[in-house]
């Protein structure tokens, strides 16, 4: 079979990537086919995912080969170029998406996942002469989503309200989820000149400092929080059956506004107001009970 990339060519151009890679090649005086390899890597991920070298060998499967370079190893050079210019790429795609189909960023979703590498030892940190860490290794041992024992890399992803990616950011595999949010926002979302949005994230992102950063940028947030990690007063309020609104025998909720004292980004203490909403769902209760039945039996 042979691939006809006309549709993907149109998308690649609409995202402004053809012009951007042409500009990068010209300014960097790169001699190999930067644009062709970038297209091949992108299209290959969509049509027939494979390793980087495997993707390069798919070049002949297209009616018109995408890459003019003869050295397959240039694919690794392209990866370095993409990484070095990742902020330009993110800004260009966001600009083209906003001008083309438009972005709905009234709400922005953020989550973290990780992926493993087929190697036994984690990357070493780069140290200076005094033994201080200059650059942390990226592939580190951490809590793998797939329960692997190999080094992993953490990836944070922002999506708009239509589920279209806004940006991604990479972190060493031993980085805790909540420590990724502020860095990911500073490196990408904060620089995109987006209108005020509501950040939606799971309980792994909740910390006073993270919420302060969101507020300091003029945005709001809806973030879940673990009841087990809440204060004694919070738990008592949740368990108190007074104040619940019963929508049906299977669902009820209540809410109130509280003032919390948290640590701001500069280390100072700050008071913030939050509306706390708690609900009880019979379906959720049944699922939790089923998942923990063996412990309950014990």
C-alpha positions in Angstrom: 0.0 0.0 0.0 1.0 3.6 -0.6 0.1 6.7 1.3 -1.4 9.8 -0.3 -0.7 12.6 2.2 -2.7 15.4 0.5 -5.1 15.8 3.6 -2.2 15.7 6.0 -0.3 18.2 3.9 -3.2 20.6 4.1 -3.3 20.3 7.9 0.5 20.7 8.3 0.3 23.9 6.2 -2.8 25.2 8.1 -0.9 24.8 11.4 1.9 27.0 9.9 4.5 24.3 10.3 5.7 24.2 6.7 6.7 27.9 6.8 8.1 27.6 10.3 10.4 24.7 9.5 11.5 26.4 6.3 12.4 29.5 8.3 14.3 27.5 10.9 16.2 25.7 8.2 17.2 28.9 6.5 18.2 30.7 9.7 20.2 27.7 11.0 21.8 26.9 7.6 20.7 23.2 7.9 21.6 21.2 4.9 19.4 18.1 5.3 15.7 18.0 4.6 14.4 19.4 7.8 10.8 20.0 6.6 10.5 16.7 4.9 11.7 14.7 7.9 9.4 16.7 10.2 6.4 15.9 7.9 7.4 12.2 7.7 7.6 11.9 11.5 4.2 13.7 11.9 2.4 11.7 9.2 3.9 8.4 10.3 2.6 8.9 13.8 -0.9 9.2 12.3 -0.8 6.6 9.6 1.6 3.9 10.8 3.3 4.5 14.2 6.8 3.1 14.4 10.3 3.8 15.7 12.0 6.9 14.4 14.2 4.9 12.0 11.2 2.7 11.1 9.3 5.9 10.2 12.2 7.1 8.0 12.0 3.8 6.1 8.3 4.5 5.4 9.4 7.3 3.0 9.1 5.1 0.0 5.5 4.2 0.9 4.3 7.6 -0.2 3.3 8.3 -3.8 5.8 11.1 -3.7 8.6 10.5 -1.2 8.5 13.2 1.6 12.2 13.2 2.4 15.0 14.1 0.0 17.8 13.4 2.5 19.5 10.0 2.1 20.9 9.7 5.7 18.2 8.1 8.0 20.3 9.2 11.0 19.3 12.9 10.3 16.0 12.0 12.0 17.8 12.4 15.4 19.1 15.8 14.3 15.5 16.8 13.6 14.4 15.8 17.1 17.1 18.1 18.5 15.8 20.9 16.3 12.2 20.3 17.3 13.1 20.3 21.0 15.1 23.5 20.7 12.3 25.3 18.9 9.4 23.7 20.8 8.1 27.1 22.1 8.0 28.6 18.6 6.2 25.5 17.4 3.6 25.7 20.1 3.0 29.4 19.6 2.7 29.1 15.8 0.2 26.2 16.0 -1.9 28.1 18.6 -1.9 31.2 16.5 -3.0 29.3 13.4 -5.7 27.4 15.3 -7.1 30.6 16.8 -7.2 32.4 13.5 -8.4 29.3 11.6 -11.1 27.4 13.4 -10.9 29.4 16.7 -10.1 28.2 20.2 -12.6 27.9 23.0 -10.5 28.5 26.1 -13.1 29.5 28.6 -12.1 26.3 30.3 -8.6 24.7 30.0 -7.9 21.1 31.1 -4.6 19.9 32.5 -3.5 16.4 33.4 -0.2 14.5 33.7 0.7 11.1 32.4 4.0 9.3 31.9 5.7 6.9 29.5 8.5 4.4 30.0 11.8 3.7 28.1 13.3 0.3 27.4 16.4 0.9 29.5 17.5 -0.3 33.0 19.2 2.7 34.5 17.8 6.2 34.9 19.6 9.2 33.4 22.3 10.8 35.5 22.1 14.4 36.6 24.6 16.9 35.2 26.7 18.4 38.1 29.0 21.3 38.3 32.4 21.2 40.0 30.9 21.9 43.4 28.5 18.9 43.0 25.4 21.1 42.4 22.8 19.9 39.9 23.1 21.9 36.7 20.5 19.8 34.7 18.4 17.0 36.0 18.3 13.8 34.0 14.9 13.3 32.2 14.4 9.6 32.4 14.0 8.8 36.1 12.5 6.0 38.2 9.0 7.0 39.3 5.4 5.8 39.6 4.7 4.3 36.2 1.1 4.5 34.9 1.8 1.0 33.4 3.5 -0.4 36.5 6.8 -0.7 34.7 10.1 -0.9 36.5 12.0 1.1 33.8 12.8 4.9 33.9 9.9 7.1 32.9 9.3 10.7 31.8 6.4 12.8 33.0 4.3 14.7 30.4 1.8 17.5 31.2 -0.8 18.3 28.6 -3.2 21.3 28.3 -6.4 21.0 26.3 -9.0 23.6 25.3 -12.7 23.2 25.7 -13.0 21.4 22.4 -10.3 18.8 23.4 -7.7 20.3 21.1 -4.2 20.3 22.6 -2.8 23.7 23.6 0.7 22.7 24.8 2.8 19.9 26.4 5.7 20.0 28.8 8.1 17.3 29.9 9.5 16.6 33.4 11.8 14.1 35.0 10.1 10.9 35.8 10.4 11.3 39.6 8.6 14.7 39.5 5.4 14.7 41.6 2.2 15.6 39.6 1.5 18.8 41.6 5.0 20.1 41.0 4.5 20.2 37.2 1.6 22.6 37.0 3.2 26.0 37.7 6.2 25.2 35.5 4.0 24.0 32.7 1.9 27.1 32.9 4.9 29.5 33.0 6.6 27.8 30.0 3.6 27.7 27.8 0.0 28.8 28.7 1.1 32.0 30.5 2.9 33.2 27.3 0.1 32.6 24.8 -1.9 35.7 25.7 -5.1 33.8 26.3 -8.2 35.4 27.7 -9.2 34.5 31.3 -10.0 30.8 31.7 -11.1 28.3 34.3 -8.4 25.6 34.9 -9.9 22.1 35.3 -7.6 19.5 36.9 -7.7 16.5 39.1 -6.8 16.2 42.8 -3.1 15.6 42.1 -2.8 19.3 41.1 -4.3 20.8 44.2 -1.9 22.9 46.3 -2.2 26.4 47.7 0.8 27.6 45.7 -0.5 26.2 42.5 -3.9 27.8 43.0 -2.2 31.1 43.9 -0.4 31.0 40.5 -3.6 30.5 38.7 -5.2 33.4 40.5 -2.1 35.6 40.1 -2.5 35.2 36.3 -6.1 36.4 36.5 -7.7 32.9 36.0 -10.0 30.7 38.0 -10.0 27.0 38.8 -12.1 23.9 39.5 -9.9 21.3 41.0 -10.9 18.1 42.9 -9.4 17.4 46.3 -9.0 14.2 48.2 -11.3 14.0 51.2 -8.7 11.9 53.0 -6.2 14.8 52.7 -8.7 17.4 53.8 -8.8 19.0 57.3 -10.8 17.5 60.2 -13.3 20.4 59.9 -13.8 19.7 56.2 -14.4 16.0 56.7 -16.9 16.8 59.5 -18.8 19.2 57.3 -18.9 16.6 54.5 -20.3 13.9 56.8 -22.8 16.2 58.4 -26.1 15.4 56.5 -27.5 18.8 57.2 -27.5 21.2 54.2 -27.5 18.6 51.4 -29.8 19.2 48.4 -31.3 15.9 47.3 -31.7 15.9 43.5 -32.9 12.2 43.6 -32.4 9.2 45.9 -29.2 8.6 43.9 -27.6 12.0 44.0 -27.2 14.9 46.5 -24.8 17.8 47.0 -24.1 20.8 49.1 -21.6 23.7 49.1 -20.2 26.6 51.1 -17.6 29.4 50.7 -14.6 29.2 53.0 -11.4 31.2 53.5 -8.1 29.3 53.4 -4.6 30.4 54.4 -2.1 29.2 51.8 1.5 29.8 50.8 1.8 32.1 47.8 4.5 31.8 45.1 6.8 34.2 46.9 6.6 32.2 50.1 4.3 34.6 51.9 1.0 33.6 53.6 -2.1 34.6 51.8 -5.9 34.2 52.3 -8.0 33.0 49.4 -11.7 32.3 49.2 -12.9 29.0 47.7 -16.3 27.6 47.0 -16.3 24.0 48.1 -18.8 21.6 46.6 -19.3 18.0 47.7 -21.6 15.4 46.3 -22.8 11.9 46.9 -23.6 9.6 44.0 -25.0 6.1 44.4 -23.3 5.0 41.2 -19.9 6.2 42.5 -20.6 4.7 45.9 -21.4 1.3 44.3 -18.2 1.4 42.2 -16.0 2.3 45.1 -17.6 -0.4 47.2 -17.1 -3.0 44.5 -13.4 -2.0 44.0 -12.8 -2.3 47.8 -14.9 -5.3 48.5 -12.0 -7.6 49.3 -10.8 -5.2 52.0 -14.3 -4.7 53.4 -14.7 -8.5 53.6 -11.3 -8.7 55.4 
